[in-house]
Each structure stands twice: as C-alpha cells, then as structure tokens.
C-alpha cells in the first residue's frame, strides 16, 4: 500500500492561505470590547488591543480612516468596532482593521459627548451670535422626527389646540440607530431647500443615552448649524442634553414644550390684540383731548390775529408817511445843491462870456480857432460866434498888438 505524502507548506504559504480564508470569511464584522495598549505613533495610525474577560484581539485604525472616528480612544474605554479581519504576515498575527467605532457604556458615551462638545464649542458652533430668532407667528412648521413616535403626536396635539391654522410639514426619519444621524441631517437640508418653511422642530421622545445618541453625532450638529431656518431642538426629557441642544437656535425640554414655544395660543393672541386695540383707542382719545385743551389755551393767550394785522398795517402806513417826508426833504436838499452847482457852472461856462460881449473866431474853411492875428490872412473868411448866433466876416487888415483895443 502506497503511503500518501502530506502537503508541506512554507511558513509564508501557510500564512497567505490563512490570510485568504480569514479575510474572505470575516470581511465585515462587529466586535465589542475594551481598549488597552493604545498606541498613537507619528505615522497617524492607531494601534490597540481589544479585549474582554476571555480573549484579546489586535486592532488598527489606519490614518485615512481615523477621521471617521468622532471621539478620542482611551485605554479602558468600552467600544463597538466594525471592520474586517486580516493577517499581518511578517508576525503571523491576525488583527482587526477598523472602519467604524462607537463608544459603548455610559462612561464611554459621556467621554465621547464631552470630547465632541469641546471641539464644536471651540469652532464657534455654540456661539450665541449665530442664534437666529424664532418667528412669533410662523405659517409653516417643519418637524424632523419619527413618523410613528410619541413626539410627533404630542407636537400635533399641542399645535392643533393652540393654533389650528398653522401648517405642519413632517420629514419622517429614524431617530435611533446607525442610519439615524444621516437621515436627520438630510431631512434638515431638504427642508431648507423649501422656500416657505418658517421654523423647524428637530427631536424625539425620551430614552437612554444610547437611544438619544443620534442627536450627539457631528453630522447632525453641523446640519443644524448650517440651517438658514431657525431650529428648535426637542430631544428627550427636560434632564436630557444633547449636542443638538447646544447648536440649535433654541432648546425645548420636550417635544410638547417645543410646540408651545413655537406656536402661540390663538385665543390668547386674540385677547391680547383686543386689549391692545382698546388701549390704543383710549390713548388716542386722551391724547386728542389733551391737544384740544392745549390749543384752547394757546388761543386764549395769543392776541386777536385781525387786531394784530390792523396794527401792522397802521405801522406800515406810518412808515410810508415818514419815508415820504424823508424823501421830500432829501429831494429839496438835492435840488438846492443842484441850483448852486448850475450857477457856478454858468459862471465858468464860455457861453456866459458871450453874454458879456466876447466872441470866438474860426476859419470858415478849416474850422480852426483863431488864436492870433497870424492865424488869419487878409481875405480869409471867418465865422464869429457871439451870444445869439454867428457872423461871417472877411479879413481886410491885420492890426498889431500895439493898436489900442477896447472891448465892447
């Protein structure tokens, strides 16, 4: 009988075979345990051991996947990991390559909550300067919550009781589980694309910290912060606080309280409007009476306008008379000055000399004045100007200066 020879593997071949089988069988698994031996080398990868009471498992979060972990890992933290098993051939060890991580247990959840809260606060997502005012009388309210939960029933009951005319637009989402954060964020973005939604209520009813954890996810916080529509966060009960509460424009302790905050009581509003209308009318009447009394007082204090006009008219007449007398005085004074100047002018005028017998001679041809006997020749015709006209004369003889001459 021929003996069958066993198949002999090299270490490398056997390790590779195990790697193929292991990775094919455990390509997507969830594992829960406690973190230990946490190491954060400069490469950016994260190495640790996941253990429980009976065993331990090597795990790694590569640098490109580290951003998907929304909290800081710590030794002793209980976590739920998703990933795939792989064999690290140089050491012949199998390890979990982590693609997602969630904190488990109250302590781990609280630590993750505080870490995200501090980081978002440092970025300014909680800053009151970014809070938008809630409208007093919204016409359309968007609600992001479960379509089958108690929260939507409470909201609808309160709104219908207080102001039945308000429109409610429901965006149904899961409010618990791994898919819930993405659905909530997408619903907020979808409602923001509608043109006529005035305010949003985002929330759910009460539950454990694990139940409410979707409202502690960063994707929900950033969707609330990016909303152009004011958002009221209404998650759980009054003692429950989530990251969504800090980012939202207003926090309500419960979904019912959110409905009461966003919708005024119609009957109370009508009563308030009636009271304000009555006060306005009374104030207007009182102010009108006060102004009428003030006008009457002013009329009694002021003189009769007609009398005042007559006094001013009389004053104008007096001024006109004074102006006429002043003008007459100035006219007479100026006339006297004119006559004096005319008399002086007559005295100095050459025409006055004509009256005394003086005359002016000019050459008839050249019109040049005759100032000397040398300016005229015998036979020249001269024009002699006297007081009442001119004479045409002919020169017969020129007499010298020694000739005696007596003016007329």
Secondary structure, 3 states (H helix, E strand, C coil): CCCCCCCCCCHHHHHHHHHHHHHHHCCCEEEEEEEEEEECCCCCCEEEEEECCCCEEEEEECHHHHHHCCCCCCCCCEEEEEEEEEEECCCCEEEEEEEEEEECHHHHHHHHHHHHHHHHHHHCCCCHHHCCCCCCCCCEEEEEECCCCHHHHHHHHHHHHHCCCCEEEEEECCCCCCCHHHHHHHHHHHHHCCCCCCEEEEEECCCCCCCCHHHHCHHHHHHHHHCCCEEEEEECCCCCCCHHHHHCCEECCCHHHHHHHHCCCHHHHHHHHHHHHHHHHHHHHHHHHHHHHHHHHHHHHCCCHHHHHHHHHHHHHHHHHHHHHHHHHHHHHHHHHHHHHHHHHHHHCHHHHHHCCCCEEEECCCCCECCCHHHCCCCCEEEEEECCEEEEEECCCCCCCCCCCCCC
